[in-house]
Amino acid sequence: LTAVDDDVVDESNLQRQTLFTERDIGHGKAVAAKRWVCAFDSKIDLTIHDRRVTAENAGALFADADLVLDGTDNFATRLAVSDACVAAGVPLLSAAVGRFQGQVGAFAGHRGDQACYRCFVGDAFDAEDCDSCAEDGMLGAMAGWTGTFAALHAVRVLLDGISDFGDPQWGTVHLLDGMTPAMRSFLIAKDPACKGCGSTG
């Protein structure tokens, strides 16, 4: 496992990021995550990178990955991650939460017939001018529901072709609504003009 995060644990993180405790406040999230994982199971090999994922470094970070799980809180980073996954030929599992809604989707934009995350959201979010969960807020239980669903879906991606449970559902976005509560799913079509994965990209 490899974890990449340049953020620092803040008190507001504790209600939704249950990996961390009060003693982690002010410490790097990647370092705190490694400490928790090692205490949980010392046999897990976790490499950490205490840096921000960018368009410039994502390719090197993802080069040897079997699957990239993206839980970042801004569109600019999500799109950089998606583009790097397409370029590296690595599938992407994207999970995001805002207020009372979560979304989870697996993308294989490196495959000619499959959509990437950019096909889903377009190019309008390349700039870092959209609200993040820090501005919008979120319910901790919503992060838990979305994260657990994403973890289950990651297992299905990794078991594709190995087990009957394997079913990546490429390009299908699952929307989790905590207010209703309900879940609905829809399929994203590949955009031939997508600059991330399209023939003209």
URCORMO-V885019 format. One record per run of one state. SS is the DSSP state (hx for helix, st for strand, lp for the rest). FROM is the first residue (numbers start at 1). LEN is the number of residues. If there is no record, write none. Layout:
# URCORMO-V885019
ss=SS from=FROM len=LEN
ss=SS from=FROM len=LEN
This chain:
# URCORMO-V885019
ss=lp from=1 len=1
ss=st from=2 len=3
ss=lp from=5 len=3
ss=st from=8 len=1
ss=lp from=9 len=2
ss=hx from=11 len=3
ss=lp from=14 len=8
ss=hx from=22 len=3
ss=lp from=25 len=3
ss=st from=28 len=1
ss=hx from=29 len=12
ss=lp from=41 len=6
ss=st from=47 len=3
ss=lp from=50 len=8
ss=hx from=58 len=5
ss=lp from=63 len=4
ss=st from=67 len=4
ss=lp from=71 len=4
ss=hx from=75 len=14
ss=lp from=89 len=2
ss=st from=91 len=9
ss=lp from=100 len=1
ss=st from=101 len=7
ss=lp from=108 len=9
ss=hx from=117 len=5
ss=lp from=122 len=11
ss=hx from=133 len=4
ss=lp from=137 len=1
ss=st from=138 len=1
ss=lp from=139 len=1
ss=hx from=140 len=19
ss=lp from=159 len=13
ss=st from=172 len=6
ss=lp from=178 len=4
ss=st from=182 len=6
ss=lp from=188 len=14
